[in-house]
Amino acid sequence: MPPVLRLASASPRRRELLASIGVDVEVAPVDIDETPRSGEPPADYVARLARAKAEAGGVGTRLPTLGSDTAVVVAGRILGKPRDRRHAGEMLAALSGGWHEVLTAVAVSGPSGMLEACVTTRVAMRAIGEAEMAAYWATGEPADKAGGYAIQGHAAIFVERIEGSHSAVVGLPLFETAELLERQGIALWPTPRPAVS
């Protein structure tokens, strides 16, 4: 099936989430400055990046284009991706034994203009020991993840509870994304594929 959407992201997680609702994508990662602006609230930050990715990714295509960004926030502070093992340990220590927020914004450019949504999910983590932090870093999983963890991976054992959208913590809020795609004229659900003889 030809793609019906351009995904302005290299994230395999976002591609898999879209595939789960029957949306075939053309992957077109973009490189934009993701530095937060001084005093910028986290919700404004992720929304701005999602729009910027959708705009940059939509250049040269007639396909609707989706951009998304996720931020892990503790006490109003955005945790980016860990620079190294020590930085990852500092992030997990900040998350350990308490609640934090995961904000995911999605923007879709297309025939209906730029449509967007932002979802906040609260996540509670149990206390995490230093040995566990080191073992988790050794898996390689935290290296490119916002906040230094992946809820769909090994870090699931640290998560006591979530309030909100699980798929948004993974990287794309499917309920809200589906609404935006339908408003852009993109049909959802898997379509039957021709049998291979």
N, C-alpha and C positions, 0 to 999 in steps of 0.2 A: 504494500500500500504506500502511496506517496505521502510524504509528511504534510500535515495540516497546520503545523505550528513550528516556528523557529524558537529554539530554547537558547537564550543568551547566557549559557552556563555550561561549564564542563562537569558539573556535579552528576555522577552516576545515580545518586539518590533521587534527585529531582527527575531525571529521565525515567527511572523505574516507577516513581509515583505517578507520573503522567501516563506511562504505559499501562498502569493498573486500572486506569479509567478509560482506556481505549484510545489514547491520543498519541499518534505517531509524530515524532518530532525530527527536525533537522537541527543538529547541535552546532551552535555558532558561538563559542566562548568569546567574551569581550574582556579587554583589559582597561579598567577604569581606576581612578584614584579612590581608595576606600577609606581615606583618613577622615575621622569625624571632625566636624567644624567646632570651633570653640563655643561652648555653651549649648551645643545642639542636643535637643532631647533625643533619647534612643529611638522613639517611634518616628520622629522626623528623619533621623539618620537612615534607618532601614528603608523608609519610603523613598527617600531621595535616591539611594543607590539602586533600588528596584526600578525606578523610572529611568535612571541613567542607563542601566543595562538594557532595558527594553528599547530605548531610543537608539543606543549604539548598535545593538544586535539587529535592529530592523533595517539598517542601512542596506540598500541594494536588494531587497526582497519584497515580494508582494504578500508574503505570508504574515499573518498576525505573529507578533513576537512577544515572548514572555521573559521578563526579568524578575529576579527575586533576590532577597537578601535576608540573612538571619543574624541576629545578635543575641548573645547571652548577657544578661544584665544583673548585676548584684548591687544592691543599694544605690541604684541610679548610675552605676559605672559599667560601661561596655567592656566586656572581655573579648578581645579579638582572637586570632589564631595564635597558638603558642609558638614562640620563636625557637625554643629549645626545651630540653627536659626540665630544667629548673623553672622556666616560665610556666610550663604545663603543670608542674607541681604546685606553684603558687596559685594558679587558677583553681585547681581541684581543692586546694586547702580553703579557698574563699567560698567554694560551693559546698564543702563538706558540712554535714550536720545542720543544714538549713534550707530555706526556700530561696529560689531565684526565679527570674523571668526569662522566657525565650520569646523574642519578638521576631516575627517573620512577615515581611511585606512582599506582596506580589503585584506586578504591574503588567498589563497586557495591552500592547498597541495594536490597532487594527481598524476595521471599517467604522467602529463606534468611537474612535478616538483612543485616548489613553485611559484605561480603566484600572482601578487599583483597590487593594484592600490590605489591611494590616491586622495581624492576629497576635494577641498576647496569651501565652500559656505559662502557668506557674508550675514549677517543678520542685519537689522536695527530695533532697538527697540525704542518705544516712551518713554517719561519720565514716570517713575513709582514712585508713592508716597510711603511713608513709611507705610501708612495704607494698601495699596494694597500689599506691600511686606509681611507684617505680615499675611494678609488674605491668600495670596498664600502659605506661609509656613504652615499655619493651614490645608491646603488641604492634606498635606502629600506627595504631588507630587514631590517637589524638592529634597527630601532627598537623593535619589540615582542617581541623574542626573548630568552629566557633565555640569558645569557652573550653576547648581542649577535651571534649568528650562527644561520643556518638550514642544517642539513646537506643539506636537500632542495633548496636553492637555489644561489645563486652561491658560497656558502662551501664547497660540495663540493670545489672545487679546492684548498682549504687542507688538507683532511683526507687524511692519509697512510694511516691504518689505523684500524679500530675493532675492539674485542674485546667482543662482546655483541650486543645487539639494536639494529639500525638503526632499526626503527619506534619504539622507545622514545626514541631521540634526536630523532626527528621530533615525538614528543609522546604516543605511546601504545604500550606493548608489546603487540603483537597476540597473541602466543602466550599470555601470561598473561591478557590481557583476554578472549580467547575462552573460556578455562577458567572464568573468573568468570561470564561471561554464561550459559554452559551450565548452571552450577550454580544460576543464578537462573531457569532454564527458558526462556531465550531461544534460539531456533533460529538457527543460522548458515547461511551460504551463500545466494547469491542465489536467490530463488524466481522461477519463470517469471511474466512479466507478461502480461496479456491483450493479444492483438494489436489494434492500432488499425485499424479498417476505414475 
